[in-house]
Amino acid sequence: MCWKGAWLRGKGFPIECPGHEECTANLYRAAALSEYELGKKIGDQIGLQKCLVRYVTTDGDGRSAKGIEDALTAVEPMWKVERLADHVHLEQSQFRASLRAQYSPGMFHGVELSERSKRYLKKMDTDFKYNQDYILRPEVQKRKLQQNAEKLAEHKTWREMNKKHDYYCKGQLDPQPALQFQDHDSYCKPKLPRPAAD
C-alpha cells in the first residue's frame, strides 16, 4: 500500500504503484492477494525486526495466522502462533460449539415435574389448541356475530322504549335510564340517585 501514490492519484496525476519515486507499495493495486500471503508478508516484516508474535487476532479466517507463523519459523523454527477470534466470531463459534456439545443428563439440576403436573400441563396444552381451533371455525364465528347483532338490536329497542323516562343530571352528557326499567343489563348503567324534589 502506498499513501503517496493514492494521494497523487486523488489529485489527478497518472501514478502507478509500484514504480514511482518514494513508493512503498510492493504489489500492483489490482493484484490478487490471499490471506495466507498477506500474513506471510506481515510475518516477513516482523521477522526482520527479530520480533516474535504469539497471538494474532483475525476475523474468523485462520489462514493469515498460518502465514505469519510460517514466516516467523525462519527466525525461530519451533515458534507457534495462535489465532484469536474477534469478539463477533468468538461469540458465534462459542454458540455453535454449545449447540453441538453433548451434555450428561445430570449436569444441569432442575425441578423434576410429577406425573400429575405433566398430565395437567398436557391437558392445558390440548385445551388451548382445541379452543384456538374452535374459535376459528366459520360456524362459530358466524354464531358469535349473530349473537352480537341480537344484543345490539335488543339494546336499541330498549333505548327507544325508555327514551321518554330518561332524565338528565347536572354535568352529565348521557341520560340515565329510568329506575323502573332495570331488567335489561346491557342497557342499564350504574344509577345516580334521583334528585330530591323541592
ABEGO torsion letter per residue (X at the ends): XBAAAAAAAAAGBBBBOBGBBGBABABBAABBBBAAAAAAAAAAAAAAAGBBBABBBBAGBAAAAAAAAAAAAAABAABBBBBBBBAAAAAAAAAAAAAABBBBAAABBBBBBBAAAAAAAAAAAAAAAAAAAAAABAAAAAAAAAAAAAAAAAAAAAAAAAAAABBBBBGBABBBBBAABAABAAABBBBBBBBBBX
